[in-house]
Amino acid sequence: MSNQIPIPEILKEICEAKMPFGKYKGTILADLPISYLEWFQRKGMPKGKLGMQLSTVYEIKLNGLVDLLTPIRKK
C-alpha cells in the first residue's frame, strides 16, 4: 500500500487543523474563505502536507461539496 493518507483521515484533519500562518492564522482549514484558497491556487500551494490539505479544501469548496464535512464536524 502507498503512503497516502486515507480520505476519511484527510477530511478529519482539515476540520481540525488550523492555518499556521498569514492573514487567516488560527482559522480551521475547512473554514478558510474560497477567495483565500483561490489566491493560493494562483500563487502556488504550500509544499507538503499543508498544501495537500489546502488543495483538498479548495476542491471541496469549488465543487460545492462542503456538506461532506458536516458529519465530521459534529463529532
C-alpha positions in Angstrom: 0.0 0.0 0.0 1.2 3.5 -0.7 2.0 6.1 1.9 -1.1 8.2 1.1 -3.4 9.3 3.9 -6.8 7.6 3.8 -9.6 10.0 2.6 -11.6 10.0 5.9 -8.4 10.9 7.8 -7.8 13.9 5.4 -11.3 15.1 5.9 -11.0 14.8 9.7 -7.7 16.7 9.6 -9.0 19.7 7.6 -11.8 20.0 10.1 -9.4 20.2 13.0 -6.1 21.6 11.7 -5.6 25.4 11.8 -3.8 27.7 9.3 -0.3 28.1 10.7 0.5 31.5 9.2 -0.8 34.5 7.3 -4.0 36.5 7.2 -6.1 33.6 8.5 -3.6 32.2 11.0 -5.5 30.1 13.6 -8.5 29.5 11.3 -9.7 25.9 10.9 -8.6 24.9 7.3 -12.2 23.9 6.4 -13.3 27.5 7.4 -10.9 29.3 5.1 -12.7 31.5 2.5 -12.7 30.3 -1.1 -11.1 33.6 -2.1 -8.0 32.8 0.0 -7.9 29.3 -1.4 -8.2 30.7 -4.9 -5.3 33.0 -4.2 -3.1 30.0 -3.2 -4.2 28.2 -6.3 -3.0 31.1 -8.4 0.2 31.7 -6.5 1.1 28.1 -5.7 0.0 26.0 -2.8 2.5 25.5 0.1 4.7 22.4 -0.1 4.0 19.2 1.8 1.0 18.2 3.9 -0.4 21.7 4.3 -0.5 22.2 0.6 -2.3 18.9 0.2 -4.8 19.9 2.9 -5.4 23.3 1.3 -5.8 21.8 -2.1 -8.4 19.4 -0.7 -10.4 22.2 1.0 -10.2 24.2 -2.3 -11.6 21.2 -4.3 -14.3 20.6 -1.8 -15.5 24.2 -1.8 -15.0 24.7 -5.6 -17.2 21.6 -6.3 -19.9 22.5 -3.7 -19.1 19.5 -1.5 -18.9 21.3 1.9 -21.8 19.1 3.1 -19.3 16.2 3.2 -17.7 17.8 6.2 -20.8 18.3 8.2 -21.0 14.9 9.8 -17.2 15.0 10.6 -17.5 18.4 12.3 -20.4 17.2 14.5 -18.1 14.6 16.1 
